[in-house]
Amino acid sequence: MPRKKFYPTAEYPYHVTARTVNKEWFALPQEDVWMIFAHYLHYIWREYDVRVHSFVLMSNHFHMLISTPEANLDKAMNYFMREVSKRIGERAGKVNQVFGGPYHWTVIKNSIHYQHAYKYIYRNPVHAGICSRVEDYPFSTLRGLLGLEYQHIPAYDNLEIIQDPFKKLQWLNSGYEDETKEAIQLALRRREFGFARDRDSGPHWLEDHLI
């Protein structure tokens, strides 16, 4: 089956994710993996003008929202995936590839869908039962934005978390039903973010979960 055509855009952000081979843990302590990711995210910000809006590193995959003012996601991510995999392999003494396949991207074309993707990313550790509050997870750009630790990854505060952290954390820490979570997960598997019910109900059908 042929791969779907890439959609280069300087206008809209992307959700990007990738998972390790066989869903195994990264073969290093997560603190070390975090610093490797941070190094190369900083590099593609500087060299490719890739702007990170949110990033969360899990034990065997990552999620991020990014924008590409130069419409160069393919070049930036090809470099990023190759170099992260190479560095983890060198540090762990592994010769096999780290990731189980190419990264998956989803373009996001409206602010409502963007908020759902943003919240889903930061709630990933909560969904996994690792922590009870989004700001407690250490491998996330949220802590740097909140000033809880050094901001290793240059993240853009486009939802103005710093201006109103109490309100934004209330929003991020408010859970949603399994049906809603599943709808967001399905939307993030598409090449363009969208809910099946958008055609009938419009994009506001999950508006209770917006800021």
WONOR-V744395 format. One record per residue. N is the residue number from 1. RES is the residue in three letters. SS is DSSP state (2 for helix, 1 for strand, 0 for the rest). D_FIRST is the distance of its C-alpha to the first C-alpha in Angstrom with 1 decimal. Layout:
BEGIN
{{N & RES & SS & D_FIRST} {N & RES & SS & D_FIRST}}
END
This chain:
BEGIN
{{1 & MET & 0 & 0.0} {2 & PRO & 0 & 3.8} {3 & ARG & 0 & 6.6} {4 & LYS & 0 & 9.0} {5 & LYS & 0 & 12.1} {6 & PHE & 0 & 15.0} {7 & TYR & 0 & 18.0} {8 & PRO & 0 & 21.2} {9 & THR & 0 & 24.3} {10 & ALA & 0 & 27.9} {11 & GLU & 0 & 29.0} {12 & TYR & 0 & 27.0} {13 & PRO & 1 & 26.5} {14 & TYR & 1 & 23.4} {15 & HIS & 1 & 22.9} {16 & VAL & 1 & 21.4} {17 & THR & 1 & 20.8} {18 & ALA & 1 & 19.8} {19 & ARG & 1 & 20.6} {20 & THR & 1 & 22.0} {21 & VAL & 2 & 20.8} {22 & ASN & 2 & 21.2} {23 & LYS & 2 & 22.9} {24 & GLU & 0 & 26.0} {25 & TRP & 0 & 28.7} {26 & PHE & 0 & 29.0} {27 & ALA & 0 & 31.3} {28 & LEU & 0 & 34.1} {29 & PRO & 0 & 36.5} {30 & GLN & 2 & 34.9} {31 & GLU & 2 & 37.7} {32 & ASP & 2 & 36.6} {33 & VAL & 2 & 32.9} {34 & TRP & 2 & 34.1} {35 & MET & 2 & 36.1} {36 & ILE & 2 & 33.3} {37 & PHE & 2 & 31.0} {38 & ALA & 2 & 34.1} {39 & HIS & 2 & 34.8} {40 & TYR & 2 & 31.4} {41 & LEU & 2 & 31.2} {42 & HIS & 2 & 34.6} {43 & TYR & 2 & 33.5} {44 & ILE & 2 & 30.6} {45 & TRP & 2 & 33.0} {46 & ARG & 2 & 35.5} {47 & GLU & 2 & 33.4} {48 & TYR & 2 & 30.5} {49 & ASP & 0 & 32.4} {50 & VAL & 1 & 29.9} {51 & ARG & 1 & 31.7} {52 & VAL & 1 & 31.3} {53 & HIS & 1 & 32.3} {54 & SER & 1 & 31.7} {55 & PHE & 1 & 30.4} {56 & VAL & 1 & 30.5} {57 & LEU & 1 & 29.9} {58 & MET & 0 & 29.4} {59 & SER & 0 & 29.8} {60 & ASN & 0 & 26.1} {61 & HIS & 1 & 24.4} {62 & PHE & 1 & 25.5} {63 & HIS & 1 & 25.3} {64 & MET & 1 & 26.6} {65 & LEU & 1 & 27.2} {66 & ILE & 1 & 27.5} {67 & SER & 1 & 28.2} {68 & THR & 1 & 27.8} {69 & PRO & 0 & 30.6} {70 & GLU & 0 & 29.3} {71 & ALA & 0 & 25.7} {72 & ASN & 0 & 24.6} {73 & LEU & 2 & 22.5} {74 & ASP & 2 & 20.0} {75 & LYS & 2 & 23.0} {76 & ALA & 2 & 24.9} {77 & MET & 2 & 22.3} {78 & ASN & 2 & 21.1} {79 & TYR & 2 & 24.8} {80 & PHE & 2 & 25.4} {81 & MET & 2 & 22.8} {82 & ARG & 2 & 23.7} {83 & GLU & 2 & 27.4} {84 & VAL & 2 & 27.5} {85 & SER & 2 & 25.6} {86 & LYS & 2 & 28.0} {87 & ARG & 2 & 31.1} {88 & ILE & 2 & 30.4} {89 & GLY & 2 & 29.7} {90 & GLU & 2 & 32.9} {91 & ARG & 2 & 35.0} {92 & ALA & 2 & 33.7} {93 & GLY & 0 & 34.0} {94 & LYS & 0 & 30.3} {95 & VAL & 0 & 28.3} {96 & ASN & 0 & 24.9} {97 & GLN & 0 & 22.7} {98 & VAL & 0 & 23.6} {99 & PHE & 1 & 20.5} {100 & GLY & 0 & 17.7} {101 & GLY & 0 & 14.9} {102 & PRO & 0 & 14.9} {103 & TYR & 0 & 17.0} {104 & HIS & 1 & 15.9} {105 & TRP & 1 & 17.7} {106 & THR & 1 & 18.9} {107 & VAL & 1 & 21.3} {108 & ILE & 1 & 24.5} {109 & LYS & 0 & 26.4} {110 & ASN & 0 & 29.6} {111 & SER & 2 & 32.3} {112 & ILE & 2 & 32.1} {113 & HIS & 2 & 28.5} {114 & TYR & 2 & 29.4} {115 & GLN & 2 & 32.2} {116 & HIS & 2 & 30.1} {117 & ALA & 2 & 27.6} {118 & TYR & 2 & 30.7} {119 & LYS & 2 & 32.5} {120 & TYR & 2 & 29.5} {121 & ILE & 2 & 29.1} {122 & TYR & 2 & 32.8} {123 & ARG & 0 & 33.1} {124 & ASN & 2 & 30.4} {125 & PRO & 2 & 33.2} {126 & VAL & 2 & 35.2} {127 & HIS & 2 & 32.5} {128 & ALA & 0 & 32.2} {129 & GLY & 0 & 35.9} {130 & ILE & 0 & 36.7} {131 & CYS & 0 & 39.2} {132 & SER & 0 & 40.8} {133 & ARG & 0 & 40.9} {134 & VAL & 2 & 38.3} {135 & GLU & 2 & 40.9} {136 & ASP & 2 & 41.6} {137 & TYR & 0 & 38.3} {138 & PRO & 0 & 38.9} {139 & PHE & 0 & 35.4} {140 & SER & 1 & 34.9} {141 & THR & 2 & 35.9} {142 & LEU & 2 & 37.9} {143 & ARG & 2 & 40.8} {144 & GLY & 2 & 41.2} {145 & LEU & 2 & 41.2} {146 & LEU & 0 & 43.9} {147 & GLY & 0 & 46.0} {148 & LEU & 0 & 45.8} {149 & GLU & 0 & 44.8} {150 & TYR & 0 & 44.2} {151 & GLN & 0 & 41.3} {152 & HIS & 0 & 39.2} {153 & ILE & 0 & 36.3} {154 & PRO & 0 & 37.2} {155 & ALA & 1 & 36.0} {156 & TYR & 0 & 36.7} {157 & ASP & 0 & 38.8} {158 & ASN & 0 & 37.5} {159 & LEU & 0 & 38.4} {160 & GLU & 0 & 41.9} {161 & ILE & 0 & 42.0} {162 & ILE & 0 & 45.0} {163 & GLN & 0 & 47.0} {164 & ASP & 0 & 46.8} {165 & PRO & 2 & 45.5} {166 & PHE & 2 & 47.2} {167 & LYS & 2 & 45.5} {168 & LYS & 2 & 42.0} {169 & LEU & 2 & 42.3} {170 & GLN & 2 & 43.5} {171 & TRP & 2 & 40.3} {172 & LEU & 2 & 38.0} {173 & ASN & 2 & 39.8} {174 & SER & 0 & 39.8} {175 & GLY & 0 & 37.3} {176 & TYR & 0 & 35.4} {177 & GLU & 0 & 34.6} {178 & ASP & 2 & 31.6} {179 & GLU & 2 & 30.2} {180 & THR & 2 & 30.3} {181 & LYS & 2 & 28.8} {182 & GLU & 2 & 25.8} {183 & ALA & 2 & 25.4} {184 & ILE & 2 & 25.3} {185 & GLN & 2 & 22.8} {186 & LEU & 2 & 20.4} {187 & ALA & 2 & 21.2} {188 & LEU & 0 & 20.4} {189 & ARG & 0 & 16.8} {190 & ARG & 0 & 16.2} {191 & ARG & 0 & 15.7} {192 & GLU & 1 & 19.2} {193 & PHE & 0 & 21.6} {194 & GLY & 0 & 22.9} {195 & PHE & 0 & 24.4} {196 & ALA & 0 & 23.8} {197 & ARG & 0 & 27.6} {198 & ASP & 2 & 27.9} {199 & ARG & 2 & 27.6} {200 & ASP & 2 & 30.6} {201 & SER & 2 & 32.6} {202 & GLY & 0 & 31.8} {203 & PRO & 0 & 30.8} {204 & HIS & 0 & 34.2} {205 & TRP & 0 & 33.6} {206 & LEU & 0 & 33.6} {207 & GLU & 2 & 36.4} {208 & ASP & 2 & 38.6} {209 & HIS & 2 & 36.5} {210 & LEU & 0 & 36.9} {211 & ILE & 0 & 39.6}}
END
